Every structure is written in structure tokens, then in C-alpha cells.
Amino acid sequence: MPSPQLDHRKGLIITGIGGLFLTFDIPLIKLADGNSWSILMVRSFTTFAAALVIWAIWSLMSGKLKPLVPSRRGYLVGFLYGLSSIAFLSGVFMTSTANLVFILAFNPMFAALLSWIFLKERPKPATLIAMVFMLLGVAIIVSEGISSGRWLGDLVAVVAALLMASAITISRSTGEDMGLTAILSTCIPFLVAAIVVFTHSGYAIADPKWILFDGAIMMPIAFLCLATGPKYISGPEVGMFYLLETVLAPIWVWIVFLEAPSRQSLIGGLILVATLVVHSLWQLRDARRARTNLPRYPL
């Protein structure tokens, strides 16, 4: 029987892979060069199709049909992931890449707060202090969005982070594997986007190969790994792997599209990233002290 320590290590590796693949999502969306609803429709459809292929292969290899949704709460998890995808894609086109990913970095703090309220996993004082600093960072970024007229895009990013944290928290409460559920949830944004595309906006993607690659390969792996993580590690730990996107996505976009973050966005983002890094290192130090029975700091 696997030990909790091995399960935790497995969860960290799986979630880390998902976070890394996620960092390429926004650059690939921008390379496709299309309107938001067309991009959302194609990306969601290819990700959903990939989920069915993964499910079929998985079932054949195991000799039995793997449940697509493991429980009733899985439908709620899928619904929340689906709404978060719509909010995320909307944010890509409504605010800057830096603003979007920096605000999404608030995801682990939302996860910690929701775990405290619903799972009775009381956060340590260090986490509460980190929340204060992260709120400051988000406030600086949002203030820049208000002054530049992009406040609605920043608000959509906050909603996306909250929806994602809610899905992670519910997944954590069940202890079930929600990997396929998260990928299948893309049917929700696909249906919404398809209705808009065929009744209002029309189809417009200049270079579809990029979004097809994103939806068929990159996103299924990212969703599968990130949604499987809560089975082995806590919600806040899963949320912290979204920090990879916070750090790397603006760099990829800066290199490819020369989209430089604003001064306020950099200041707020630096506060967010520094807070998350310090908080993560503190948690690791605290865990090592607990294993070795050394005196622990009050934080």
C-alpha cells in the first residue's frame, strides 16, 4: 500500500507537469489569431475529443470502463471547470496577459480560504498573512486595469480564479480522481461558444493549427494532471502550481509578441509571486521540521 509520503510526492510531480504545460496556453491562443468565441469553440471541442480518446485507451488498457464522472459532486466540479474556461478565455481578450496570469495566481489563496470554510482545514497564520499581501498585489494590478479601461477583464480574471479554486476544493473534499471530469467539462464552453459563433460572431481564426495543437495535446495533459493533483495533495498546494503560468506565460508572450507588462502590473505581480514563493518555502520548511520533530516557529 503506497505511503502518504509517496502519494504526496506523486501528486507534486503530476501537478507540476500540468502547471508547466499550462504555461503555453495563452501564447498558443494568441498565435492562432482569431476572435474569442471561435478560439473557445475550437479549443474546447478538440480538448473534449482528446478526453474521449484518453478515456477509450484507458478503459481498453485496464479491461474495464473507467467512469467519466466518478460521483454526483463530479458534475459540479465539471460545471465549475467549464465556467472557469469561459472566464479565462474571455480574460485573454479583455486584459493583458500579465494582468490575467498575475490575478489567476490568487487561485491558491482562494483555495485556502474555501478549504477553511467548507473543509474545516484552518490555514496557518502564515497563509493568512500571505493572503493580505496577495490582496495588495491584486489591488495594484486591478487599479491599473481601472485607469486603463480594462477593469472588466481584470474582474473576469478574478472570477476565473475563484471558479477554479472552487473546483479544486470540491475535488479535494471527495478524494476522487477528477482528471477526466475536468477535461470533459470543456463541452460546456464548447456549446456556449458554438451558439455564439453560429448565431452572432461568425467563425474567424487566421491560423487554426496552433489552437488545434493547444486543444488536442497541451490542454488535455494540463487539465488531466492539475485535476488529478487534489487526489494526492491539498488544494492550496495544487493552486500553487498555477504559479508556473504566472511566471512563464508573460515571458513567452513578451518574447513572441513583444507585449511588455505595465509598471503597475509588474509591481503587483512581483508582490504576488514573491508572496507565493515565500509561502511555499515556509510550508516546505514547516513540513521538514514536523518530520524531524524539530521545534516549529509559531507561523
Secondary structure, 3 states (H helix, E strand, C coil): CCCHHHHHHHHHHHHHHHHHHHCCHHHHHHHHCECHHHHHHHHHHHHHHHHHHHHHHHHHHHCCCCCCCCCHHHHHHHHHHHHHHHHHHHHHHHCCHHHHHHHHCCHHHHHHHHHHHHCCCCCCHHHHHHHHHHHHHHHHHHHHHHHHCCHHHHHHHHHHHHHHHHHHHHHHHHCCCCHHHHHHCCHHHHHHHHHHHHHHHCCCECCHHHHHHHHHHHHHHHHHHHHHHHHCCCHHHHHHCCHHHHHHHHHHHHHHHCCCCCHHHHHHHHHHHHHHHHHHHHHHHHHHHHHCCCCCCCC
